[in-house]
Amino acid sequence: MTIAIMGVAALVAAWALAYHRASGVAWSVGLAALVLAITFATGAPPAVVLAAWIATGLFAAFAIIKPLRAAVITKPIFGIYKKILPQISQTEQEALDAGSIWFDADLFSGRPDWTKLLAYPEARLSAEERAFVDGPVEELCGMLDEWDITHNRMDLSPEAWKFIRDKGFLGIIIPKSYGGLGFSAFAHTEIVTKISTRSGTAAVTVMVPNSLGPAELLIHYGTEEQKNHYLPRLAKGLEIPCFALTNPEAGSDAGAIPDFGIVCKGMHEGREVLGIRMTWEKRYITLGPVATILGVAFKLFDPDKLLGNVEGIGVTLALIPTSHKGVNIGRRHIPLGAAFMNGPNSGKDVFIPMDWVIGGQEQVGKGWRMLVECLAAGRSISLPSMSMAAGKLGSRATGAYARVRSQFRTPIGKFEGVEEPLARIGGNTYLMDATRRLTMVALDSGEKPSVISAICKYHMTERMRQILNDAMDIHGGKGIMMGPNNYLGHAYINIPIAITVEGANILTRSMIIFGQGAIRCHPYVLKEIKAAGENSLTAFDLALWGHMAFTVANAARSLWLGITGGEGVSVPGSPETRRYLQQMTRFSSAFALLSDVSMFVIGGSLKRKEKISGRLGDILSLLYMASATVKRFHDEGRQKDDLPLLTWAMHDSFFKMQVAMDGVIANFPSRFAAAWLRLLVFPKGLTLDTPSDKWGSRVAEILITPGAARDRLTAGAYVPRDENDVVGRLEFAMHAVIKADPIEATMRKAAKEGKLPQRTLAERRLAALNQAIITQDEFDHLVYTDRLRRDVIKVDDFEHDLGRDHREETWQHTESTKKVAAASM
Ligand SMILES: Cc1cc2nc3c(=O)[nH]c(=O)nc-3n(C[C@H](O)[C@H](O)[C@H](O)COP(=O)(O)OP(=O)(O)OC[C@H]3O[C@@H](n4cnc5c(N)ncnc54)[C@H](O)[C@@H]3O)c2cc1C
């Protein structure tokens, strides 16, 4: 009995020590206490007691005297580790070193600091930025007509191009000292988001020069001479930039580009200078056909050792005027019918002087790192902003349409079947905007969060895909018929572009998010790798044992928090969010455990186990987006009306985390480890569910009802107060329909009482007016509402030959058909 009680007490004590990540001294004291109890309370034989004391002494010696532990235990492990550590290519190493880590590291820790999260500042526009968004951006949106752009012109109008250049849209990120707008990352995303709600073509045109491209690269790495020459010209739109990395042979595997340059001497502007002879073939390059300067990535070689002793110098970036002799550029691709400029370019044995290398000779071979670092910022802004636009326009327009469009005498938004996709649109939009806002806080505080930027790129474009699918379903035929009245079709058709560019999504999910996150954000993995690289046993010893304690702690925490569901964990926040933060603490511990066991059991081949690493990446991403959602709710003053959005987004995130964790465990290569993981992660089984129908209905209600929650959700979308505009009209119609509801109810009641004729609607209304069942104002409002409703549900139709003159072809076709028919008679 005594032994049983002591066994349980020892287990509880061990669990408590592990849970609190106790030091080696604390563990040694605990063990000594246990042996003391055995000595006096169990009457164990002296030999057993002696053995227990010796074991305790050895444990304490190794736990406390680190050089001893390093020499005896860590050293052989270090040897094995160095042998099995997977080869990291230089490209991968540079990608790993580039950028920074931020709150993502907390999520990897198993014990995120929620107080820190809630204390980050809120993303805000300065007065100058607000004036720009409300002024020139609104004005530009008013000039844009996506149908005219894509159907009639396949380009922006000359006026829009001029406005974009003149107002500085191409220099949003260029510092004021070089003539740019010098705006924050948050302003940048607000601008791109608003333009995207009006025209994808214009948004891409503005987005590309401000994203990964010549301006960004010059700001960070250019020589003073390059900056002084190009940045003011770029800011004023006197130069149109493009950046060419992608080669037909190397798409996603951009580090494998076969484009090359050879260091040599050549003639430039009449004199012999040191330079590079370049050969390249690029495709898919946005703005390429109209660009005046071309940024090119290529691999540089120095066979004659003109720069030093290294022959293979590595990826290098150069800036070449497109008018330069030998540059082939100007032809155009048609990306899914979108009208933004995109095309191939190439050059063979084109000589450029060395000072056309971005950053000059000093920066040769550093191109990959430069690209990855710039991508860490740009990738968080461009595609996420476009996705946000789909969310905001999708929420606003689909909600209004679902309220205005009735079937079976009911607004379609009130059918349960339609509520479901409406809830997904609203809930996803709330979470996406929260993610965008939090990420901009990171960027504006100087971070270049590489893992977070990959999370944003992948998850926001995927949720955009979901939102647009749902919005299209709800709009039915209205979303399908193309023409000036279709405000969704272009965005829907162009989804795959956002999915493919700036890191194709499958690759981003399967390789990048967890692959980079596990090494960058994990508290010990990078330290272990570095220690191996530097051959430092002491550093490795500290990292290894820290790592062990970390894993044991997360196992203990995961089990306990799995049993309690996180109840009792001390977290900051408000009554609405405290429970969520507790659950997230539980998931963070479980995620840290799963990551460690995956890395330990699967080792270097985890890189190729993309299905496991994709799911682990999903968990990290969901944790990040859920954190952002809680933060948003707090930043916006804990709006009661937004509770359905918060609740839907959090429940959806938790359910998806559970699915991803279950997927990792169910497919774990070691069944033994999987059994333990299931016990530690899901001690009570899979207990979480999808957001309830009740909360889903409440989210749908927000979308179909004018009000503050709907306005907050869609803030930043371009919605003109103009009945003649296809999107603006939706708002007028929605309000009109809601105001007409009680009038129509009065009419229905009168009809039921037999007071109105059972003939046409017009006759019934007239009868209602004549009998004073409704007033003249009410009658007028019903007529007005009808007109708006008809305008909203209207789609476009065209001449059968779409206005082209095919009469000659038709005649020839008819004649030949007649001949064939006659011959066969
Ligand atoms: C409209 C458009 C505009 C673009 N603009 C530019 C630009 O301005 N400048 C520029 O340099 N480039 C640009 N690109 C290129 C773009 O950024 C992508 O890098 C490129 O399209 C990806 O290469 P790929 O299309 O050949 O796909 P592939 O690399 O052939 O990939 C095909 C599929 O395989 C998946 N895949 C590949 N490797 C892996 C892996 N290891 N694990 C899992 N999945 C994998 C990918 O995710 C993708 O789904 C543009 C592309 C498009 C379509």
Ligand as a Chemical Component Dictionary entry (heavy atoms), coordinates in Angstrom:
data_LIG
# 
_chem_comp.id                   LIG 
_chem_comp.type                 NON-POLYMER 
_chem_comp.pdbx_formal_charge   0 
_chem_comp.three_letter_code    LIG 
# 
loop_
_chem_comp_atom.comp_id 
_chem_comp_atom.atom_id 
_chem_comp_atom.alt_atom_id 
_chem_comp_atom.type_symbol 
_chem_comp_atom.charge 
_chem_comp_atom.model_Cartn_x 
_chem_comp_atom.model_Cartn_y 
_chem_comp_atom.model_Cartn_z 
_chem_comp_atom.pdbx_ordinal 
LIG C1  C1  C 0 0.284 35.532 -63.467 1  
LIG C2  C2  C 0 1.672 35.243 -63.004 2  
LIG C3  C3  C 0 2.513 36.300 -62.687 3  
LIG C4  C4  C 0 3.831 36.039 -62.295 4  
LIG N1  N1  N 0 4.694 37.102 -62.101 5  
LIG C5  C5  C 0 6.013 36.823 -61.916 6  
LIG C6  C6  C 0 6.978 37.882 -61.888 7  
LIG O1  O1  O 0 6.663 39.067 -62.017 8  
LIG N2  N2  N 0 8.291 37.553 -61.738 9  
LIG C7  C7  C 0 8.697 36.263 -61.612 10 
LIG O2  O2  O 0 9.885 36.029 -61.512 11 
LIG N3  N3  N 0 7.815 35.244 -61.602 12 
LIG C8  C8  C 0 6.491 35.482 -61.765 13 
LIG N4  N4  N 0 5.593 34.446 -61.785 14 
LIG C9  C9  C 0 6.043 33.090 -61.442 15 
LIG C10 C10 C 0 5.404 32.615 -60.126 16 
LIG O3  O3  O 0 5.779 33.469 -59.076 17 
LIG C11 C11 C 0 5.748 31.170 -59.727 18 
LIG O4  O4  O 0 7.010 31.126 -59.186 19 
LIG C12 C12 C 0 5.741 30.242 -60.827 20 
LIG O5  O5  O 0 4.574 30.367 -61.602 21 
LIG C13 C13 C 0 5.827 28.789 -60.301 22 
LIG O6  O6  O 0 6.360 28.004 -61.297 23 
LIG P1  P1  P 0 5.474 27.114 -62.282 24 
LIG O7  O7  O 0 4.251 27.852 -62.658 25 
LIG O8  O8  O 0 6.383 26.670 -63.337 26 
LIG O9  O9  O 0 5.005 25.901 -61.360 27 
LIG P2  P2  P 0 5.867 24.624 -60.961 28 
LIG O10 O10 O 0 7.083 25.036 -60.245 29 
LIG O11 O11 O 0 6.028 23.746 -62.147 30 
LIG O12 O12 O 0 4.910 23.946 -59.904 31 
LIG C14 C14 C 0 3.766 23.198 -60.314 32 
LIG C15 C15 C 0 3.055 22.710 -59.063 33 
LIG O13 O13 O 0 3.912 21.854 -58.307 34 
LIG C16 C16 C 0 3.980 22.281 -56.960 35 
LIG N5  N5  N 0 5.321 22.013 -56.435 36 
LIG C17 C17 C 0 6.522 22.295 -56.992 37 
LIG N6  N6  N 0 7.508 21.874 -56.210 38 
LIG C18 C18 C 0 6.922 21.291 -55.112 39 
LIG C19 C19 C 0 7.402 20.669 -53.923 40 
LIG N7  N7  N 0 8.683 20.526 -53.666 41 
LIG N8  N8  N 0 6.501 20.215 -53.037 42 
LIG C20 C20 C 0 5.171 20.330 -53.267 43 
LIG N9  N9  N 0 4.686 20.910 -54.365 44 
LIG C21 C21 C 0 5.538 21.392 -55.269 45 
LIG C22 C22 C 0 3.688 23.768 -56.996 46 
LIG O14 O14 O 0 3.147 24.187 -55.760 47 
LIG C23 C23 C 0 2.656 23.841 -58.118 48 
LIG O15 O15 O 0 1.390 23.565 -57.577 49 
LIG C24 C24 C 0 4.272 34.698 -62.160 50 
LIG C25 C25 C 0 3.398 33.647 -62.449 51 
LIG C26 C26 C 0 2.120 33.898 -62.861 52 
LIG C27 C27 C 0 1.230 32.742 -63.192 53 
# 
loop_
_chem_comp_bond.comp_id 
_chem_comp_bond.atom_id_1 
_chem_comp_bond.atom_id_2 
_chem_comp_bond.value_order 
_chem_comp_bond.pdbx_ordinal 
LIG C1  C2  SING 1  
LIG C2  C3  SING 2  
LIG C2  C26 DOUB 3  
LIG C3  C4  DOUB 4  
LIG C4  N1  SING 5  
LIG C4  C24 SING 6  
LIG N1  C5  DOUB 7  
LIG C5  C6  SING 8  
LIG C5  C8  SING 9  
LIG C6  O1  DOUB 10 
LIG C6  N2  SING 11 
LIG N2  C7  SING 12 
LIG C7  O2  DOUB 13 
LIG C7  N3  SING 14 
LIG N3  C8  DOUB 15 
LIG C8  N4  SING 16 
LIG N4  C9  SING 17 
LIG N4  C24 SING 18 
LIG C9  C10 SING 19 
LIG C10 O3  SING 20 
LIG C10 C11 SING 21 
LIG C11 O4  SING 22 
LIG C11 C12 SING 23 
LIG C12 O5  SING 24 
LIG C12 C13 SING 25 
LIG C13 O6  SING 26 
LIG O6  P1  SING 27 
LIG P1  O7  DOUB 28 
LIG P1  O8  SING 29 
LIG P1  O9  SING 30 
LIG O9  P2  SING 31 
LIG P2  O10 DOUB 32 
LIG P2  O11 SING 33 
LIG P2  O12 SING 34 
LIG O12 C14 SING 35 
LIG C14 C15 SING 36 
LIG C15 O13 SING 37 
LIG C15 C23 SING 38 
LIG O13 C16 SING 39 
LIG C16 N5  SING 40 
LIG C16 C22 SING 41 
LIG N5  C17 SING 42 
LIG N5  C21 SING 43 
LIG C17 N6  DOUB 44 
LIG N6  C18 SING 45 
LIG C18 C19 SING 46 
LIG C18 C21 DOUB 47 
LIG C19 N7  SING 48 
LIG C19 N8  DOUB 49 
LIG N8  C20 SING 50 
LIG C20 N9  DOUB 51 
LIG N9  C21 SING 52 
LIG C22 O14 SING 53 
LIG C22 C23 SING 54 
LIG C23 O15 SING 55 
LIG C24 C25 DOUB 56 
LIG C25 C26 SING 57 
LIG C26 C27 SING 58 
# 
